[in-house]
């Protein structure tokens, strides 16, 4: 199941990066499951990663290599997370990196590894290293769509997006892919995402840009409240266009960040639309909060509530479940008589209870829709935050009950 058409727009090549996809048979023979990205020598790379303390071996290596050298290659496998595998898993990830480094003639530290799949199982190193030459052979300027399929796990469809903007007669390109469908919660989510641009950006500034944009996109999506071990979101600036983005050029800086936010949000929302078993795409918007923290407390309380999510699946306008979730969100000194809650444009709660204007028919009409907005107006300040989530279906239970079989 998935919400929306899932149509992928034209994916523009990004000068300075080539992408190749092949099958290593990590979990399923013949399935594309190994992706290689080759970066030009002038490229800069930024990354944000899971906050799970049991972060996977490739995450630890990737973070270390980002600090020690300038990345030239990214290698990604699906079908096995190489998480919860101790020292052996660490060595296995390094072995895969070394295979890429040897084939390319670069240093081990110039390779960044990524894995996604089942936690706690040994990485099939020989299958991956044996497939590395084929991944190199597949490298192409137009490899983004194949890579979007190659990084899928329980996803039902590939996720990719591309955008361009003009600045002083020059075209700047962004293209990117993401994966994720379950075990999704911020900090980050169970997901991988790779975005590249042909602009030139200093590594330190690129990291700041990525963190800011991820906090507005990938760190504002949730499907089931679980934070995974392998989440990584990477931003690559190849510099091939020759256009240098700096804070001193305020106009270019603003336009660049707007384009970055656009592609990041598109890729993040694509994960929610393809959430495991999802039949609805839910926007939870909290307005007039006293702080970002309390706005997110309310938004996540509603987004994570199994009772709210199952009501959404059933298209049941059981608005009391939303009210209850806001009430237990942990907002200090919340004045329940002062807030309003809306389903779409229908006010369901005001003055501490059911809105006088509310009718079951109006609530039902909203709940029957595939895309629903829940709007919570706290009337405590001027801060707004938005979180995107899904309903909770029987299919979600089935997918995760059968995941290893």
Secondary structure as UniProt FT lines:
FT   TURN            15..16
FT   STRAND          17..22
FT   TURN            29..30
FT   STRAND          34..39
FT   TURN            41..42
FT   STRAND          44..49
FT   TURN            53..54
FT   HELIX           57..68
FT   STRAND          73..80
FT   HELIX           86..104
FT   HELIX           108..110
FT   STRAND          111..118
FT   TURN            119..120
FT   HELIX           125..137
FT   TURN            141..142
FT   HELIX           144..150
FT   STRAND          159..167
FT   TURN            168..169
FT   STRAND          170..179
FT   STRAND          192..197
FT   STRAND          200..201
FT   HELIX           203..216
FT   HELIX           218..220
FT   STRAND          232..237
FT   TURN            240..241
FT   STRAND          244..245
FT   TURN            247..248
FT   HELIX           250..273
FT   TURN            276..277
FT   STRAND          281..289
FT   HELIX           292..304
FT   HELIX           306..313
FT   TURN            314..315
FT   HELIX           319..327
FT   TURN            332..333
FT   TURN            336..338
FT   STRAND          340..343
FT   TURN            344..345
FT   STRAND          346..350
FT   TURN            351..352
FT   STRAND          353..354
FT   TURN            356..357
FT   HELIX           360..367
FT   STRAND          371..377
FT   STRAND          383..390
FT   HELIX           394..401
FT   TURN            403..404
//
